[in-house]
Amino acid sequence: MRSLFVRLLTSSAVVAVCSISATAWLAASSTSGAIQREQGQTLASDAQINNNLLGYASRHPDWSGVAVTVRDLAARHSRRIALTTEKGTLIADSATAGTPLPSRVSAVVDPLAVDVTLVPGAARDRIDPRAVGPFLLPASERARLVKAVDNYAICAGRVRQTVQMTVSNTGRPVVTTTAMEADQEPRPVPREFPVLRDVCDATPFSAPTRTEKTALKQLNHLVGRCLKGKSKERGSVGLDFAWVSKERRPPDAEPDQTISSCIVTARKEQLDPYVAPAAYLYIGSPAEATGQRFPLPSIAGAALLVLVLTVGVSVMAARRLVMPVNALTHAARRMRDGDSSARVTVRTTGEINELATAFNEMSEHLQRMEEQRKAMVSDVSHELRTPLSNLRGWLEAAQDGVAELDPALIASLVEEILLLQHIVDDLQELALADAGKLRLHVEPVHLGDLLDQVATAHRSRAEAAGLTLTTAVIGDPSLTADPVRLRQAVGNLVANSLRYTPPGGHITLCARQDGDRVVIEVTDTGVGIRAEYLPHVFDRFWRAEKSRNRRTGGSGLGLAIVRNLAEAHGGTATATSVPGVRTTFTLRLPS
């Protein structure tokens, strides 16, 4: 989306990227050597070096052969690596003899106290998992365990299980069993292998070996010696170095802090003869690269290029932003001078285009309102002129003695006055609705009674016109509304149907519940409304017959009042029609 925000952001980003790129290029070209000397290598490289040296210390009782490993690591990471004892005695150094050590220690390499800053995922006991000591299995025991796992895998294949084996740091195989896929064939079983039970026995490879039993015995002895006088709980340490209590405790209960501390202490004491002693690790910076400084003219040229590019991008962005704003300003001034047809065309997208669209919609709305105002003044004048002319004509005739004020003439004049009063009342209703001052006195309404009241009020007129007027209520719709206003709205719809339905026709008043809405429909079998006229039937003073003959229609305010009353209740008024067949006016009101 090319919004104003995006364009401003893009322009700023282009300028910033150009400036930063030029600055970075100049800085990298002129000061790369100094930056490399100051910053050194990344933490990831330090962690890799520390991890490799921890692995060496975990499998060797001393540092006597670490020099080759140090040189390999230094060459691989392009770093200077040195190891010293805790007393400062040099163990190994990738630099030439006599080179001073770096100013500070990078880490302490101790497999029994791992540095958590370089090994974030270290175990809570901080013992490197590669330090296994007396738990390291000899080749004979490894081979026996692997063979036992193979036998277990063959058995598992019979029950459609897949076995995966990995090897731990001690050399013990770790077995994972998963269900075999439905379309996967089980592993073939040699004929000479005896038929196994459905439940495979994992004991041959899960039970501790002789080496592990000896190591566990020693570890439990050290733990017991540590716990002497501190804890009376009976138990032992298993192959997973977890405490197995002989007391009655919940299965997921954690051992107390004293036992956990003694297990860690005993493990470190047991492993100490098998691992290298703690050593200080020094990691120096990579070899310095030679940097080349660009002359002053190159720097000035790059700065000038950035300046020109910045000014150019800013000018282009400013012009593209100012042009549509100027067009909007010009159109607004035309509208101020009375030109309601003022429009603006913006060939862009985003917020400016949305502003132009909103302005054009406002202009079109004002133009429609002005046209409606002029039409309404003309319509009101026409509607009032006819009865006033009749009244004036008959009264002047009576004044001149030409006509006699008999009861028939007086009744005709009263009818004209009532017509004027009806038009004025309708206009007042619409004015109150427009001003939001149309008051509603809502209460629960029984629609069956309301429709019967409206039908009764219009039945005599319907019978005189040869029409059938019926009501129908489906279910028991629940409605809270102003009964007087609602009768007025439905009555206007019925009066409209009576006016346009020929003799022999049928008018139906129907009410039903539709979800959270109540639907009231007035359907007639009259002449109908053409499709192009349907959007205008609720407009004020609108009539399909433009001559405004009273014999073919009313004042044109009845349906407008219906729509305003429906909207005042929070509902809608719509119309559908099939010319010559039926016309249905629908009120949808919230329950």
RAJOSUL-V62540 format. One line per field, one symbol per residue. psi: psi as a letter, one per 20 degrees, with the letter a starting at -180 (. if undefined). burial: # if it has 9 or more other ideal C-beta (glycine too) atoms within 8 Angstrom, else .. A space follows every 50 residues. Layout:
psi=???
burial=???
This chain:
psi=pmrgggggggghhgggggggggghggghhhkhghghhghbrrhggghggg gghggghhjpiajhkigggghghghhjlqppqprrhijppgqpirqqipq qrhqphroooiimpoihimhkqrhikppiiniciipqrhghggghghhhg hhhgghhhklqpppprprhiippppppqqqqhjpqqqqpqhipqprrhoq ojghihqqrgghggghggghghghhhipihqjpqarpahjkqpoqiroqq hjpqqrhggghhggggghhhigiiqqrqqppporqrppqpqppqrghggh ggghghggggggggggggghhhghgggggghhhhhhjjnijprpppmrrb hghhggghggggghghggggghgghggggggghhgghhggggghghghhi jhqpmrhgghhghhghghgghggggghgghggghikjoppnqrppohggg hhggghhjhghghhjkqporqppobmppporohghghgghhggghghhhj prqirppppqqrpncjqppppoprlbhrpqhiigiihjqpjpphoiikpi ijrbijighhhgghhghhjjaqprqqqopifqpppppoqq.
burial=..##.###..#..##..##..#..######.##.###..##...###### ########.#..#..#..###.##..#.#######.....####...... .#...#######.##..##......###.########...##.###.##. ########..###.#....####.#....#...............#...# ...##...#.######.###.##..##.....#.###.....#.#..... ....#..###.#######.##..####.########....#.......#. .##.##..##..##..#..##..##.##.###.##....#.#.#.#.#.# .##.##..##..#..##..#.#..##..##.###.###.##..##.##.. ........##.##..##.##.##..##.##.##....#.#....#.##.# #####..##..#..#.#.###.#...#.#.###.##############.# #...#########...##########.###..##..##.###.....#.. ..#################.#.#.#.#....########.#
